[in-house]
Each structure stands twice: as C-alpha cells, then as structure tokens.
Amino acid sequence: MTEADEKYWYNLKTGRVERGFESPSVDRAGPFDTEAEAAQAPEVIAARSRAWAEEEAREDAAKGGAATDSASDSGR
C-alpha cells in the first residue's frame, strides 16, 4: 500500500469521502490527511476560488482594468 492509498479524497460526484483511489481522478479532490479534512473539501474549494477571483480582480485593477483573453487578442 502506498502513501497515496492511505490518504482521503472527496468525491465531487457523490459527495462521499473515500480512502485511497476508489474513484476516477476526475471525480476526486484531495488528497487530505484525515477524513474530517476531506469532508470539508467543498468549503475549501469555494474559499480558494473566491481568493483566486479576488486576486485576479486586484491584478486587473492594478493594470488599469484591462483584461485580455485569447479571443480578443485573435481579433474575434
């Protein structure tokens, strides 16, 4: 048994906490050291998403609000 097999994962599809690689990687968030940490995965993911969005907004504001993407750069 590897160290990863002993970790806990949150199954995004079922909402269950799993130990080891029970489900496909696309459906898992983790790894977490404890079952309790894995159970908090939705809250952790939401908090990180908010933090990243806020950071991007600050960076865009610092650049003068000019946000670019590949579609606008390609002339579409």
Number of C-alpha atoms within 10 A of each C-alpha: 6 7 7 14 13 16 18 24 30 25 23 15 10 10 13 13 23 19 20 16 15 13 16 8 11 9 14 22 17 14 20 20 14 14 15 11 16 23 19 13 22 15 10 13 12 11 12 12 12 12 12 12 12 12 12 13 14 13 14 14 12 10 10 9 11 9 12 9 7 8 8 9 8 7 6 6
